[in-house]
Structures are given as structure tokens and as C-alpha cells.
Amino acid sequence: MPETADLLEVNDLSLAFAGVKALDGVTFSVREGELFSVIGPNGAGKSSLFNCISGVYRPQSGSVRFAGAELIGMKPHRIAKQGIARTFQNVEVFPAMTVLENLLLSRHNFMRAGVVAGMLRVGRSAREEREAARAVLEFAELLRIDHLLGAPVGSLPHGTEKRIELARALAMEPRLIMLDEPVAGMNHDETDEMTAAIQQVNRELGVAILLVEHDMAMVMSISNRVCALDFGQSIALGKPEDVVRDSGVIAAYLGGAL
């Protein structure tokens, strides 16, 4: 991809729990519109990294800047308002609610009407509800789940729930989406569908994507750049074809075999 400005800047990030280092001086950046992946074996620090960026954890040192603003010390809901959305390794949806209701939850940042107007559904509240429904329908259509809007999420397959979670993140209209193992637990066909959806979102909407994933074939086929972690440290950073051939990555993550 063409060289563009850095959107997310992670600099010398360190995090420890009871003296055990989860992250040790991690540094990388994600450019506007880039599809950037983080790989590494279990315990490498990938989830800790996501939690530091999204405000769940506060690192002992380092910096996380998004569009020039420092995120360290900012509450998770404030970070979301900056333009960062996130999905989770274990699907975090409301199974008793419909697909539409799950998607509408992500529009709360756009609602400005007061409590009374919201209860009566008149004036500004009614207009905001119509706009919210229109917006989530666009993202549902993009991810081919628009025919399921009235279905309870708990009645749907795992792969479909993952697409619903991605659509909900998109409905926040973020500049960056953090995807935590988006194809975990999927079969081959579901993995192909989700991979295509992620590429479409990145290509057509221009949303930058920070991806954590163990499916190496997927990572290497869609990423612009890759950062490999091991024991909380960055051991390789660059183009997928270069990272996958790095001797440290082969030893730590691929078991010594390409």
C-alpha cells in the first residue's frame, strides 16, 4: 500500500503483573487504512497489547497515541469515542436480543436526544432512531447479514455471530478496528467468508485494521505488515513474506518449519 500517515503509534510499551512482564518495550505503528497484524504464540502478549490500547489495562511505561492524542490514562469509553472499535476472541454479543438490536447498541455515541424525548420517540429522538436504523442496515448489508436482522443472535451459527460483532464495530464508524482472533473456532468456509469481509471493509471503507490471529495463512494473505511478539517483545516487524522467514519467528511461532 502507498506510504500514509501513522494513525496509531505504540511506543516502548511495557506492562507487568506481579513482576512478570507481559509486554516489554513494544513499538510499532499502524498507518491510515492499513491492515496490520500481530502474531505470536500463546502468552506472547497479544491480548495484553489490545487491552492496553483499548484502556482495559494501564501499562507501567510507554505511549499509545491515536491520531495524535495520547490514550494512556483514558477510559475505554473515551477511547471508543476517539474512533477505535474492538471485537473479542470470545464472541461478545447479547444472545437473547435480535441482530438489529445488537447492532443498534453501537450507535449510542451518535444519540443526542434527552431521556423524555427518547421515551416518547418524538422530534429529535425519532430522527436519530431512523438514522441509526439506516446506518446499521448499511453495515448489515455489507456483511451479508441484513436478512437476519429480526433473528435472535443466540440462534445463529458461530461464524455468523462473528460477522455480527464485526458489523456492530463498524456501526460505530471507527477509523481503526481491533480484531481479536476473528476466525477462531470457524470452519474453512466460515474462515473464507470472514477473511473476505475483513478485506472488503478495509478496501471499500478505508478503515484501518489491527488484527491478532493464529491462522497464519490468513494473516500472510491479507496483511500489509506484520509484527511478531514473543514473551512480550517484538522480534520481527515488516512485510508478511519477510516476517514469516525470520529465524526468530520460525523458532518461536512456527516450530522451526515454514
TIDREN-400625 format. One record per residue: z, x, y of N, C-alpha, C in turn. Coordinates in pm, whole numbers, plus 50000, padded with zeros to 5 digits. Layout:
TIDREN-400625
ZXYZXYZXY
...
//
This chain:
TIDREN-400625
500005008449882500005000050000500005008850124
499475003750239499465011850360500885015050406
501025026150476502335030150528502785020050633
503985014550617504535004850712505955008850748
506535001650844507885004750890508915001350783
510035008650787511125005950694511844993150736
512054984250640512784971850664514244973250625
514474978950505515814981350453516014996350438
517115001450493517425015750484518805017550422
518845023350304520105026650236520285041650247
521395045750309521575059950337522935064950289
522895074150192524095081150143525195071450101
524825061150027525765050449990526635054749873
527965053549889528905057249785529955046349767
530235043349640531195033049605531965037449482
533295035949485534115039849370535155029149342
535465027549213536525018449168537575026749095
538775027249152539885034949092539465049249059
538705055149151538275068949133537005070749054
536515060248991535265061048914534095057549006
533155066749020532035064749113530965055749052
530745044349118529665035449078528365039249148
528495043949273527355048949350527775061849415
526875071749414527225084949465526085090449551
526115087049679525125092449773523725087049755
523585074149724522265068249701521535066249834
520295070649840519475069649961518065065349923
517565055049989516165050849977515885040650086
514635037050101514255026750197513205017550135
513165005250185512144995550142511334991750265
510034993150255509164990450369508824975650380
508374971750497507904958050519506834954750414
507024943550342506014938850247505924946750118
506834956150096506764964649977507434958049857
506944961349739507574957449614508204970049556
509514971049574510254983249542511214980149427
511204988549324512034986049207513094996849189
514244992649135515325001849099515535000648949
515485011948879515665012048734516835021148698
517245020348574518325028848525519015022248407
519675030048324520365024348207521565015948251
522135008648157523355000948186524435010348240
525105005848346526135014048407525635024148508
524345023448539523765033148633524145030148777
524575017848807524965014248943524065004149010
523144998248934522164989048994522824976449051
523714970148974524394958149023525324961349139
525984972849133526844977049243526034978949371
524844984449356523964986249471523614972749534
523214963149451522884949849501524084943549571
525254945349512526454939249570526844945649702
526554958249719526814964849848525834959849954
524574958449918523574953950014523854939550058
524264931049963524474916849994525864913650045
526724923850059528024921750120529134917750026
528874917549896529914914149799530914925649787
530394938149784531234950049783531094957249917
532164964049956532094972650074532224987050028
531194995250045531235009149999532205017450081
532665028450020533585037350091532865045450200
531585047950180530825055450281529355052050269
528625055850373527195053350375526815041950467
525525039150471524995029250562523935020750494
523905007850527522844998950485522354991750610
521124994650650520554988550770519374979950733
519314968150794518224958750769517614954750903
516344957850920515644955151046516424961151164
517024972751140517744979851243519204976351258
519674965651191521064961151204521894966351087
523084971351115523994976151011524594964350936
524514964750802525034953850720526444956450667
526854969050661528184972150607529254965550694
530134958050630531174950750701530794936550737
529544932950716529084919450745529334910350625
529744897950648529984888350542528664884450473
528734880950343527504877450271526664866650338
527314856150392526524845350453525844849950581
526444859550651525814865150769524614873950731
524754881250621523644889350573522474880550532
522764869350467521704859950431520974854950555
521724852450662521094847650786520234858350851
520474870950820519654881850874518244881450814
518124874950697516804874150634516734880450496
517864880750424517904886150288518314875150192
517514872650092517854862949987518014870449856
518724864149761519034870949635518994861249518
518524866249404518694859049278519624867549190
520044861649077521064868248994520564870148851
521164879948783520814882748644521064870448557
522244864448571522544851748505522194840548602
521364831348558520834821048648521984813548716
521944813048849522964806248927522364793748991
522274783148911521774770348960522824759648931
522614747648986523514736448961522854727248860
523254728248732522514721448624522514706248634
523534700048692523584685548699522744679948814
522334688648904521524684449019520054685648985
519214678349057517774679149035517224692049092
515994694849054515304706649109515234705549261
514864693849311514764691849456516104694449525
517174689249469518484691049530518884705849531
518574712949423518864727349419518094734749528
516844731249546516024738049646516494734849788
516894722449811517324718449945518584725649990
519384730149894520604737449931520304749750015
519154755749994518814768050064518404765750208
518274753150249517824750150385518974747950483
520214750350439521344747150527521334755450655
520774767550649520724775950770519814770150878
518944760850839517994755250934518474741750991
519594736850942520094723750984521004725351105
520734717651210521494718651334522174705651372
521824694651309522384681651344523874681151312
524614672951385526044671751364526384663451241
527684662651211528154655751091527814640851096
528054634451209527804619951220526334616751201
525474624451269524024622251255523574624551112
524214634551047523874637250908524254625850816
525414619850841525854608650759524954596450778
524534594150902523704582450933522224584950905
521854597850898520454601650874519524595850979
519874598051104519074593051216518754604751309
517784602551399517464612251501517134626051447
517814636051502517554649851465517814652251318
518854646051264519174647951122518024643351034
517464631851065516354626550985515144635950992
514874641051112513734650251128513964663151049
515194668351054515504680650980515404678550831
515814666850782515714664050638514264663350594
513414657250676511984656550642511364670450641
511734678650739511204692150746511684700450627
512944698550587513484705950472512734702150345
512474689150327511754684450207510334689950206
509684690250322508324695550330508314710450295
509294717850347509334732350323509554735450175
510514728950113510804732249973509654727849882
508934717349921507784713149841506724724049838
506504730749952505514741549956505874752749858
507144756449854507554767249765507564762649619
507874749849597507814744449461506374744549410
505444741249496504034741449458503574755749429
504034765249512503654779249494504094784249357
505274780049312505814784649184505574774749072
504744764849098504284755048998505454747748930
506394743349013507504735148963507594721949039
506554718849119506594706749201506624693949118
506094694548994506104682748907507474680348845
508414689448871509744688548811510824685148913
510454681849034511434680349142512524670149111
512214659649035513204649349005514004651948878
513714662948810514374665748682515694673148703
516724669948624517964677848630517674692148582
518164701948656517844715848624518364719648485
519514714148446520094717548317519264713348197
518264704748219517414700048109516184708848091
516034719148173514804727048175514994740548105
513904746548057513984759547987514464770648080
514954781248017515504792648091514474798548188
513254800348143512224806148228511934797648350
511974784548333511744775448446512914776048543
514124777148491515294778448578515194791048664
514664801748607514484814048684513484812048798
512414804448773511444801748878512044792748986
512914783648945513604775049041514484783549132
515184793249073516054801949152515234810249251
514064814749209513184822149299512684813149411
512294800749377511834791349480512944788349580
514174787149532515304784549621515514796249717
515374808449666515484820149753514364820249857
513154816849816512024816449909512204806050018
512844794949982513044784050078513964788150192
514664799350178515454804850288514564812150389
513284813650355512304820550438512774834750475
513114842750372513634856250397512524866250424
512914877650477511984888850491512084898050370
513224897250298513454905350178514124896750073
513614897449949514264890749837514714901349737
515974900449697516524909449596516534901949462
515804907049366515664900649236516394908849131
517454903049073518274909948974517844905648834
517064914248769516554911848634515924897948621
514834895348693514224882048695513594877648564
513314886948471512724882748344513674884748227
514964887048256515944888648148516034875948065
515974877347933516104865947843514844857747827
513744862047886512494854347877511644858847759
510824849747707509844853547606508624859547676
507634863347597506474870447653505724861947754
505474849247721504714840547812505484838147941
506804835747930507614833548049507644846048137
507704857648074507694870248149506404871848227
505274868748161503974869648229503914860048348
504434847848331504424837948439505264842548557
506464847748528507334852148635506754864448706
506184873648629505574885548689504464881548784
503624872148742502534867448828503084860648953
504164853048937504774846149051505324856049153
505984866549105506544876649195505424883649272
504354887049202503234893549269502604884349373
502494871549340501904861849432502754860349558
504064859449539504974858449653504844870649744
504814882349684504704894749760503364895749831
502314891949762500954893449816500644882849922
500924870149893500504859249981501474856650096
502764858550072503754855850176504174868450250
503864880150194504224892550259505704895550257
506444888950166507884891150156508144904250082
508994912750140509384924950070510284921249953
510164928549843510934925649722511644938249675
512944936949653513744947549591514114942649452
513574949249351513644944449213514474953749127
515424947949053516114955048946515674948948814
515174957148723514644951548599514624962148489
514924957848365514884966848249513524966948180
512674956948209511364956348147510474966648215
510364978248152509664989348214508174986848232
507574979548137506144976548150505894968348275
506764958548299506634950248419506824958548546
507894966448548508204974548667507044983848701
506524990648602505485000448627504154994148666
503954981548627502664975048656502614968648794
503774965448854503734957948981504364965249099
505094976049076505854982349184505004991649269
505264991749399504665001649487505395015049473
506735014449470507555026349449508755022649362
509335032949300510455030949208511535041349237
512805036749233513945045849240514705044849108
514975056249045515715056448920517135061248946
518115053648894519525057248906520085061348771
521055070248774521795073848654523195078148696
524215071748641525595074548678525805074048830
525165064048892525365061749034524585070749128
523775079749073523005088849156521515086249140
520775088349248519315087249243518765099949180
518005098449070517465110149001515955111449017
515315100849069513875101549094513485090349189
512505093049275512035083249371510565086149400
509725076049384508315078049412507445067449348
506185070749330505245061549268505625059349121
505355047449067505745044448928505255054848828
503995058948842503435068348744504115081948750
504655085448866505365098148877506795097048824
507455085948858508845084148814508925083248662
507995076248599508075074448456507865087348379
507285097248444507065110248379508105120548419
509035116848503510085126148545510975129448427
511275141948409512055146248292513465140248292
514065138948411515395133048419515385118448381
514355111148422514235096948388513995095348239
513145103648183512865102948039514155105147960
514935114848000516165117847930517205106947946
517325101548067518405092048096518065077848056
516795073948073516465059848061515515056547945
514595065447921513585062547820513885069147686
515015075647673515395081447545514545092947501
513865099447597513075111247563511675108347518
511245095447525509885092347480509215083147580
507975086147613507195077547702506725065347624
//
